[in-house]
Amino acid sequence: MKNTLLVSIIVNNYNYEDFVSKAIDSALAQTYPDIEVIVVDDNSSDRSRSIIASYGKRIKPILHKINGKQGAAFNSGFAQSQGDIILFLDADDYLYPYAVKQIVHSWKPELSKVHYRLDVVDADNQPREFSYPQGSPLDTGDVYQSVIELGTYTGVPTSGNAISRHALEKVMPIPTDYNTVSDDYLSVLIPLYGKVAAIEKPLGAYRIHTSNQWAMSEVSSDRFHRFIHHDLQRCELIKQHGTKLGYNIPADLYMRFFGRAWSRLASLKLDPQQHPVPGDRSIVLAYQGIRSLWTYSHYTWQKRILFSLWFIWVGITPRPLASPAISWLFSPQTRPQLVGKVLSNLKAFLTAKSPPQTN
C-alpha cells in the first residue's frame, strides 16, 4: 500500500530567486518515485519566474497574476494536486533526497500528518549546528488534546510537515483572513482530524535569513507585534473550530502557554507606545508567564526556575536592563560568551541537585 501513495510537493515562492532553485531541485531529487512537483509563484517581481520556467515539464507551474500571500499559494497548489500526501515546501527551504521515502515508510491511514525535524541553515546553506525545534521531542499521537488545552504543541514550520489529503480537504481553502499566517492555520487545525506521527531525524533544512518573516535572527518590537497578532488569531481559530467539533475550549486558553506571556512582555518592554494589547502591565504578564510555566508546562523544574527568573527580571527592571535579557532569550547568537557560560553552569548546577526528569 505504501508504495502506491502519490506525494505532492508544493513549492510556494515569492521573490526568492536566490533560493527557489534549491527548493525545486530538492523536490525533484527525491529517491521515492511517486511524486509530483508543483511550483506556485505568487506574482514575484524578481527573476523567480524565469528560473521556474527553466524546469519545463518536470514541474507543474502555477503563476499568480496578483500577490495573494502564502494562503493563496497553498490554495492554488492544493487545488491542482493529486497526491495522497501533501508537502508544502517554502521556497527558501529544501528537502533531503530521502525525505519523502522516510515519510511514506512512516505513514499510516489514521494519520493527519507526519512532522519531522529540519536542520537550520543560513542564507549560504551553512549549517547553524542545530535542528528545529530545539530541546524537545516532537509531539505525537492525539496532538489535538494539546491544541485544545494549551493552544500549542511541539511542531515544525511549514516545510517540516507531510499532511494527509483527507485532513486537508476538511480545512481548505484557507480563508483570506489567514493568508499571511496560513502555515499556522494548518498547524492548528490538521491535528484535529487524525493522529500525528513524528520523525526525529532531520529530513530537510529550514533557512534563517533577513527576509524570513518569522526567523528570529534579530530582536525587534515589530517581530513581537507579529507574534502577538499571530497568537491571537491562533487562539480564535481554535475556539471557532474546536467548538464546532464539540470540544470544550478553556476560557483562559491564550495564557496557558508561557510563550505568549513572554512575547507580550518583551513587546511591552521594548516598545510600550506601539504595544498591540492595551492595558497590559509588565508585572501582571510576568506573573501570568510564571503561572503558565508551573501549571501547564511539562518542563523540568530546573528549566521552570530559569524561565521564572527571566520573567521576574524582565518584569521588574527598566528597559535598559530588560532588553539584553530579551535578546539573550530570543536570539541566542547575541549572548556574550560569559553569559552563555553562566547560564550553562547554572543549568548544570540545578541538574546536579536533582535526579533526571523528562520534559
N, C-alpha and C positions, 0 to 999 in steps of 0.2 A: 504493500500500500504506500509506504513512504516514497518509493522510487517513482510513483505516478504523480506525486504532488507537483503542481506548477507553482513556481515562485516568481512574483513580480517585484522587481526592484525599481522604485520610482524615485529618480533623482530630481530634486526641486532646486532650481537655480535662479538667482537674481544678482547680476553684476559680480559674479565670481569667476571672471576669466582666468585668474591665476590658479584656481583650484578645480574647476569643473571637469577638466580632462582627467585628473587623477581620480575623481569620483566615478566617472563613466568607465574608465579603464578598469577600475577595481570591480565594478559590477560585471563587466564583460569577461573578466579573468576568473570567474568562479569555477571551481572544479566540479560543482554539481551541474549537470547538463540541462535540466528542465527549468530554464529561466527565461523571462522576457525583461528587457531593459527599456523603461520609459523615461524620457527626459522632458521635464516641464520647465520651460523658460518663461519667467514672469515679466516679460517685456524689458529685458536688460538693455542698457544703453552702451555697454562696453562691447568687447569682441566675443562675448559668450556665444552668440548665435552662429557665427562663422565656425567656431570650434565645434559646436553641436552638429552643424551641417556636415562637417568633415567625417563623421562616423557613418554617414549613408544609411543603408538598410540594416545595419547591425543594431540600431536602436529605433524606437518609435518616438519621434519628437512631437511635442505639443507646444506651440508658440503662442503665448498670450498677446493680445493686441493692447491691453492695458495692464497696469500693475495692480494685481488683486491681492497681494500679500500671500503669505505661506498657505493660509487656509484655502484660498482659491486654487493654488498649485496642487495641494493634496486632493481637492475635489476633482479637478480635471484629470489628474493622473489615475485616481482610483476608478473614475468613470470609464476610462479606456483600458483598464487592466482586466486580465483574465485569471490571475493567479489564485490559488487556494490560500497562499500565504503572501502577505504584502510587507515589503520593507520600504519605508520612506527614508531615503538617504539624502541628507543635506549635502549640497554641492561642495561645501568646504570640508567635509569628512570623507572617509573612504573605508572600504571593507578589505579584510584579508582574504586571500583566494579560497580558503577552506571554510569561510563563514557560513554560507548557505548550506553546505553539506552537513555541517555540525548542527545547524538549526533543524534541518529536516530529520536528522537522526534522533533529535530530542523531541520531535513533535508527537503529540497525541491528540485524538479527536476532541477531547473535552477542553483543550486549552483555548484561552482567548489570545494569549501571546506567549512568546519566549523572549525574555530580555537577556542581554549579555553585556559584559564589560567592554569598555572602549579605552584603549591606550590614549593618553593625552600627548599631543604633539604641538609644535609651534607652526608658524606660517611657512617655515622652510622644511617641514617634515621631520624636524629634530625632536626626539622624544624628551618629554619632561620628567621621565623616570617615575611615573605613577599612572595608575589606571583609574577610570571613573566608574562608580563612586569610590571614594576613599574611606577606609576604616570599617565598613560594614558589609556583610554579605547581602546580595540582592534578595528581596522578598520573594517568596514562592507560595504556591497553594492558593488558599482563599484570600487573596490580597484585598478583595472588596471590603473585608472586615476592617482593615486598617484605614481604607479610604473613608468609610462612613463614620468611623470612630475618631480618627485623628485628622482626616483631610489630607493625608500624605502617606507615602511608603517609600522604601528604598528602591529606587529605579534608576533609569538611564535616560539621557536625552534622546531625541528623535531617532538618530541613526543606530541606536542600540536596541531596537525593538523589531521583532518579526510578529506581525499581527494576523490573526485569523480573519479571513474574508467574512465569515459568518458574523463575527463580532463587529467588524467594521460596517456591515450592512445595517446594524442596529443604530448606528450613531451618525452615519454620513447622509447627506453632505454636511460639512461643518458650517454652522451659521456664520454670517458675516461679522457678528459681534466678537467672534473668536479668531478672526483672520490672522491677527498678529500673535496669538498665543495658541495656535492650533495644535502644536506639539503637546501642550499641557491639557488641552481639551481631550485628546486621545488618551493621554496618560491617566487622567482621572476616570474616564468612562469605560475604557476597554475592560479593566478588571471586574466590572460589574456583570460581565457577560461570559465568564468562564474562568477556570483556574489559570494561574500563571506559573510558568517554569523558568528556571534561570540557568545560564551557563556562566560560571565564574571565570572562565578563561576569556581574555580579550579577543574579540572577533573583528575588530576594526579600530579606527583611530578617530578621536574627537579633537578637532583643531581649535586652539585658542589663538586668537589674533585680534587686532584692533577693530575689525569690522563685525566681529561676532557680538550679537546683541546681548547675550546672557553671560558670556565668559567674563569672569571677574579677574581680568589681568591688571586692572587698577581700580581703586576705590573712589566712587563719586556719589554724591547725593542723588543725581539723576538715575543712576542704576538702582538705587534703593527705592526710588519712586516707582520705577517699573516693576520691581519685585512686589511691592505692596499692592499695586493695581492688579497685577497678575494673581496674587494670592486671594484677593477679594473676589475676583472672577471665579477662581477655582472653587472656593467655598460655596459661592452662589450656585455654581454648576452642580456641585454635589447635592446641595439641598433640593434643587429642582428635579434632577433625575433620580436621586435616591428616594425621594418621596414618592415619585411616580411608580417606582419599583417596589414600594411597600416597606422601605427601610425607615427606621426611626432615627432621624438625624439629630444629634445633640445641639442644643441652642448655643453652646459655647464652643462650637467646632473650630472657629477661627483661631482661638488662642490655646488650643490643646497641643499644638506643635510649637515648641520653643523657638524654632527658626523664624516664625513670623514675628515673634516678640523682638528678636534681636534685629531683624530688618527694620521694624518700626522704630526701635530705639536708636539705631545707627542713623536713620534718616532724620529723626528729630534732633539729634546732637549735631550732625553735620550741617544741616540747613533748616533751622526751625521755621523760617519765614515761608519756605516752599513745601513744608511737610504736608502730605496729602490727606492726613486724618486729623481734622480739627479736634481739639480737646485732649489730645494725648499728653501725658506727663511722664517725664523720664522715670521717676521713682515708681510709678504705677506699672509701666512697661517692664521695668527691671523685676518687680515682684511677680508679674504675670509670667515672665520668662522662667524665673526660678521655680515657680509653682508648676509650670508645664514640665520642666525637667524632672522634678521629683515625683510628679503624679502620673505622667503619661509616657515618659521616655523609657527605653529599655537599656540605656547606657549604664555602665558600671558606676558605682558610687564615686570612683576616682574622677571620671570624666564629668560627672554631675558637679562635683566640687569645683573643678577647673572652670567650667562654664558658668557656675554660680558666681564665682569670683569676678569673672568678666562682666556679668550683668551688674554686680554691685559697683564695680569700678566705673563703668561707663555711665551707670545711672546717677551716680552722686558727684562725679568730678566735672569740672568745667571742660569746655570743648578742647582747649589745647592739650589737656591730659587724656581726654577720651578718644580723640582722633587716632593717635598711634595704636591704641588697643583695638579699634575698629579695623584699621589697616592690617594689623598683625593677624586678626582672626580671618578676615575675608580674602586677604591676599598674602598668603604665607611667604611668597618670594620677597616681600618687603621687610621681613623680620630681620633685624640685626642678628648677627651670629650669636652674640651674647644672650639676647632674649630667647633665641631658639634653644640654646643650651640650658638656660634657666628653666624653661618650660619642660624640656625633656627630662631634666634632673628632678623637677617637682613631680612629674608624672611617674618616674621610676621610683621615687621615694614613696609615693602614695600606693603604687602597685606592690611594693615590698612589704607594706604594712598589712596586707590582707591577702587571702587566697585568691586565685584566679576566678573571674566571673565571666559569663558570656554577656555580650552586648544585648 
